[in-house]
């Protein structure tokens, strides 16, 4: 299944890169495939950008399946895509007198904060836009094309949908009124302290699309909401309801330790929120609405930030940063507020 999905992604990405690259002439070098090589690895090594692999595939039509290349194969690398080093012009720095020393200021005494006083609820749209970690990429269908031939999509745009099916599988028919989430895998997550622990795909929900017409050759749908930029080739996931998370003084502060395994900056209508993904989920006892703390680097008990769990999967959770002293980063520890100085008191 994973190889199949990779193949579908490749076909879609190649189409997109073809539109972007047009008929550009490339300068090539020959590369001999080594044991355990993938087009992703080769693009990273030779072009310093693994996301150029669809162009490498396109320039080597002898490769039928991008998941199947073999040691000894000779392929062409379009080295024009190699990133050019940025040339920074020399600037003569003016001579500036050193400022007088600042008077010593004592650090304020850290006191517990009440995160429940700032936010009433985390909306369903905020939760959808924050995404989640999944072992599989949802693929109930794909945005195949648009009547306008544009690849970048906006709210209220018409699009054509197609099902993704395996060989000999009968596709599930679309129906007028069917709604789907537009989704994309933006990275694969590996545990920062255990490189052999694969956490899954970081999935972003980009928007919502609804089927309007069923034609003989096309299924036409309209994008009703966008949380981020969507493009032709993005996948579909069956629509499901998402409940908002209410924030009250009785929010739980569970005694669960974990680690931040990924982060993301989410744009909303009013602000930019930082999203953190934790290596513990519903199987470990987390529930939406729970409050936890992250730990400052080098300190086992001092608060760095306060997180609100908004979505739980079996083994991972999505959290929004409600308060931070420094930005939350991958590898930060997660702990119960009962263990952390300056964290909201357990109600």
Secondary structure, 3 states (H helix, E strand, C coil): CHHHHHHHHHHHHHHHHHHHHCCCCCCEEEEECCCCCCHHHHHHHHHCCHHHHHHHHHCCCCCCCCCCCCCCCEEEEEHHHCCCCCCCCCCCCCCCCCCCCCCCCCCCCCCCCCHHHCCCEECHHHHHHHCEEECCCCCCEEEEECCCCCCEECCCCEEEEECCCCCCCCCCCCCCCCEEEEEEEEEEEECCCCCCCEEEEEEEEEEEEEEEEECCCCEEEEEEEECCCEECCCEEEECCCCCCEECCCCCCCCCCCEEEEEEEEEECCCCEEEEEEECCCHHHCCCCCCEEEEECCCCCCEEEEEEEEEEECCCCEEEEEEEECCCCCCCCEEECHHHCECCCCCC
